Amino acid sequence: MKNAIEVGLIVGALWLAAAGTGSAAPAPGTAGGSEIAAASEADGVAPDARSRQATGTIVSVDREAKTVTVKVRSGERTFELAPRVQVKLGALKATLAEIQPGKRVFIRYREVEGKAMATTVKVL
């Protein structure tokens, strides 16, 4: 039992390390076209955009422009918020007004016409 727990912890740590790079993308063939289209319709983003993720520290929040700028490993990146973006503080739903600079954040986004369109913003 102890070995199974250790293996689970190692696998979890490796997954988190990969997710924290800001460059993780879904493996090819893991989501069919209809699944991507359904997910895109739900978050209001173009159906041909693939989901990506980034983790970093919030630099600024522009409530009027509906953007969040985050310091990631490669520099600063500005994310526009999708029409149906999910904003969370931990496990609780939140609004953009509750998001503050200096906090660690996880963002799931899609590249749409050269812009990073956030579908999930979760303050860690």
Secondary structure as GFF3:
##gff-version 3
##sequence-region A 1 124
A	DSSP	alpha_helix	2	19	.	.	.	ID=ss1
A	DSSP	alpha_helix	33	43	.	.	.	ID=ss2
A	DSSP	beta_strand	51	62	.	.	.	ID=ss3
A	DSSP	beta_strand	67	72	.	.	.	ID=ss4
A	DSSP	beta_strand	75	89	.	.	.	ID=ss5
A	DSSP	beta_strand	92	93	.	.	.	ID=ss6
A	DSSP	three_ten_helix	96	98	.	.	.	ID=ss7
A	DSSP	beta_strand	104	112	.	.	.	ID=ss8
A	DSSP	beta_strand	115	123	.	.	.	ID=ss9
###
